[in-house]
């Protein structure tokens, strides 16, 4: 009759080695998963950034394409501000680097059907759009402000005149109806990217 052989278990050394190997695999797996999650978050953030930029440029293009030769008048009907203003320096909370009159939106109700006075300015790292509720007598009304693009470090504009000369600002006191042929907009984002877009006026 054979004597049963004693069952042999794991030694302490073998258990320790197994635990060390398991720990190394767990750490490597966690680091790989963390790297994948971080990469996915970076891709998602970049995607959101470019989507916001595309939406912003589409909005500017729509507004600029609808610019009209309609200056601002006071209560007596006297023209006080040009149809298009390109300011090199912004003065005051209700001023902007770009201010102009655009045509109304036919399929919208109420005040949006009439010509609108809008502006764009850089304010605390964001592009802010100003929309005045009334076209004339602007000194008596406050514009509504919308943040349309965040993460902007610098905002530069140039204007192409009919002699194909680029102007750094658009100020024509002798012809308040005068509009540029095109607008060049250059944005410097907080990440350092520099993006330039050209918009044609109709």
C-alpha positions as CSV (number, residue, x, y, z in Angstrom):
1,X,0.0,0.0,0.0
2,X,1.4,3.3,-1.1
3,X,1.7,6.1,1.3
4,X,-0.1,9.3,0.0
5,X,2.4,12.0,-0.9
6,X,1.9,15.2,1.1
7,X,0.4,18.1,-0.9
8,X,2.8,20.8,-1.6
9,X,1.6,24.4,-1.3
10,X,3.2,27.7,-2.3
11,X,6.1,28.8,-0.3
12,X,6.3,32.3,1.2
13,X,8.9,33.4,-1.4
14,X,6.6,32.2,-4.2
15,X,3.7,34.2,-2.8
16,X,5.8,37.3,-2.4
17,X,7.0,37.0,-6.0
18,X,3.5,36.6,-7.2
19,X,2.3,39.6,-5.3
20,X,5.2,41.7,-6.7
21,X,4.4,40.6,-10.2
22,X,0.7,41.3,-9.7
23,X,1.5,44.8,-8.3
24,X,3.7,45.6,-11.2
25,X,1.0,44.5,-13.7
26,X,-1.6,46.6,-11.8
27,X,0.5,49.7,-11.8
28,X,1.3,49.3,-15.5
29,X,-2.3,48.8,-16.3
30,X,-3.4,51.8,-14.3
31,X,-0.8,54.0,-15.9
32,X,-1.8,52.8,-19.4
33,X,-5.5,53.5,-18.6
34,X,-4.7,56.9,-17.1
35,X,-2.7,57.8,-20.3
36,X,-5.6,56.7,-22.5
37,X,-8.1,58.7,-20.4
38,X,-5.8,61.8,-20.5
39,X,-5.3,61.5,-24.2
40,X,-9.1,61.2,-24.8
41,X,-9.7,64.3,-22.6
42,X,-7.1,66.3,-24.6
43,X,-8.7,65.2,-27.9
44,X,-12.1,66.1,-26.6
45,X,-10.9,69.5,-25.4
46,X,-9.2,70.2,-28.8
47,X,-12.4,69.1,-30.6
48,X,-14.5,71.5,-28.5
49,X,-12.0,74.4,-29.0
50,X,-12.1,74.0,-32.8
51,X,-15.9,73.6,-32.8
52,X,-16.3,76.8,-30.9
53,X,-13.9,78.5,-33.3
54,X,-15.8,77.3,-36.3
55,X,-19.1,78.5,-34.8
56,X,-17.6,81.9,-34.0
57,X,-16.2,82.4,-37.5
58,X,-19.5,81.3,-39.0
59,X,-21.3,83.9,-36.9
60,X,-18.9,86.7,-37.8
61,X,-19.1,85.7,-41.5
62,X,-22.9,85.9,-41.4
63,X,-22.9,89.3,-39.6
64,X,-20.3,90.8,-41.9
65,X,-21.9,89.5,-45.1
66,X,-25.1,91.3,-44.0
67,X,-23.5,94.7,-43.3
68,X,-25.4,97.6,-44.7
69,X,-24.8,101.3,-45.3
70,X,-26.9,102.5,-42.4
71,X,-25.3,105.0,-40.1
72,X,-26.7,105.8,-36.6
73,X,-28.9,108.9,-36.1
74,X,-29.9,110.9,-33.1
75,X,-33.4,112.0,-32.0
76,X,-33.3,114.8,-34.6
77,X,-32.3,112.5,-37.4
78,X,-28.7,113.8,-37.6
79,X,-26.1,111.1,-38.4
80,X,-23.8,110.7,-35.4
81,X,-21.9,107.5,-36.1
82,X,-20.8,105.8,-39.2
83,X,-22.3,102.6,-40.6
84,X,-19.0,100.8,-40.0
85,X,-16.4,101.6,-37.4
86,X,-13.1,99.9,-36.9
87,X,-11.4,101.2,-33.8
88,X,-7.7,100.7,-33.0
89,X,-8.4,101.5,-29.4
90,X,-11.5,100.7,-27.4
91,X,-12.7,103.5,-25.1
92,X,-15.4,102.8,-22.6
93,X,-17.4,99.7,-21.7
94,X,-19.9,100.1,-24.6
95,X,-17.2,100.6,-27.2
96,X,-15.8,97.9,-29.4
97,X,-13.0,97.2,-31.9
98,X,-15.5,96.6,-34.6
99,X,-19.0,98.1,-34.7
100,X,-21.4,98.1,-37.7
101,X,-25.0,97.9,-38.8
102,X,-26.2,94.7,-40.3
103,X,-29.5,93.9,-42.0
104,X,-32.3,92.4,-40.0
105,X,-33.2,88.7,-40.0
106,X,-36.4,88.3,-42.0
107,X,-37.5,85.0,-40.5
108,X,-37.2,86.4,-36.9
109,X,-39.9,88.3,-35.2
110,X,-39.9,91.6,-33.5
111,X,-36.9,93.8,-33.3
112,X,-34.6,91.3,-35.1
113,X,-36.4,92.0,-38.4
114,X,-35.1,95.6,-38.4
115,X,-31.4,96.6,-39.0
116,X,-29.2,95.9,-36.0
117,X,-26.2,97.6,-34.5
118,X,-23.6,95.1,-33.3
119,X,-20.0,95.1,-32.2
120,X,-17.1,92.8,-31.3
121,X,-14.5,93.4,-28.7
122,X,-11.8,91.5,-26.7
123,X,-12.6,91.5,-23.0
124,X,-10.8,89.6,-20.3
125,X,-9.6,86.8,-22.6
126,X,-12.8,86.4,-24.5
127,X,-14.5,87.9,-27.6
128,X,-17.7,89.6,-26.5
129,X,-20.5,90.6,-28.9
130,X,-22.5,93.7,-28.2
131,X,-26.0,94.1,-29.6
132,X,-27.9,97.3,-29.2
133,X,-31.6,97.0,-28.8
134,X,-32.2,100.1,-30.9
135,X,-30.3,101.3,-34.0
136,X,-30.6,105.0,-33.4
137,X,-30.1,107.1,-30.2
138,X,-27.4,104.7,-29.0
139,X,-26.4,107.0,-26.2
140,X,-29.7,106.3,-24.4
141,X,-29.6,102.5,-24.5
142,X,-27.2,99.9,-23.2
143,X,-26.0,97.0,-25.4
144,X,-26.7,93.4,-24.5
145,X,-23.5,91.5,-24.1
146,X,-22.8,87.9,-25.2
147,X,-19.5,86.0,-24.8
148,X,-19.1,84.3,-28.1
149,X,-15.5,82.9,-27.9
150,X,-13.3,82.2,-24.9
151,X,-9.5,81.6,-24.6
152,X,-8.4,84.5,-26.8
153,X,-5.2,86.4,-25.9
154,X,-5.1,88.9,-28.8
155,X,-7.7,90.2,-31.3
156,X,-6.5,92.1,-34.4
157,X,-8.5,93.5,-37.3
158,X,-7.7,95.0,-40.7
159,X,-10.0,96.4,-43.4
160,X,-9.5,96.3,-47.1
161,X,-10.6,99.4,-48.9
162,X,-11.7,99.8,-52.6
163,X,-8.1,100.7,-53.6
164,X,-7.0,97.2,-52.3
165,X,-5.1,98.9,-49.4
166,X,-5.3,97.4,-45.9
167,X,-6.3,99.8,-43.2
168,X,-5.6,99.3,-39.5
169,X,-8.7,101.2,-38.6
170,X,-11.8,102.3,-40.4
171,X,-12.7,106.0,-39.7
172,X,-14.2,108.0,-42.5
173,X,-15.9,111.1,-41.1
174,X,-16.5,112.5,-44.5
175,X,-18.4,109.4,-45.7
176,X,-20.3,107.8,-42.9
177,X,-21.8,105.2,-45.3
178,X,-18.5,103.9,-46.5
179,X,-17.9,100.1,-46.0
180,X,-14.8,98.1,-46.5
181,X,-14.5,95.4,-49.2
182,X,-13.3,92.8,-46.7
183,X,-12.4,92.2,-43.1
184,X,-9.3,90.4,-41.9
185,X,-9.5,89.0,-38.4
186,X,-6.5,87.5,-36.6
187,X,-6.9,85.7,-33.2
188,X,-4.1,84.6,-30.9
189,X,-5.4,81.9,-28.6
190,X,-4.2,81.4,-25.1
191,X,-2.5,78.2,-26.3
192,X,-0.4,80.3,-28.7
193,X,-2.2,79.4,-31.9
194,X,-2.6,82.3,-34.4
195,X,-5.6,82.0,-36.7
196,X,-6.4,84.5,-39.5
197,X,-9.7,84.6,-41.4
198,X,-10.9,86.8,-44.2
199,X,-14.5,87.9,-44.5
200,X,-15.9,89.5,-47.6
201,X,-18.7,92.1,-47.5
202,X,-21.5,91.8,-50.0
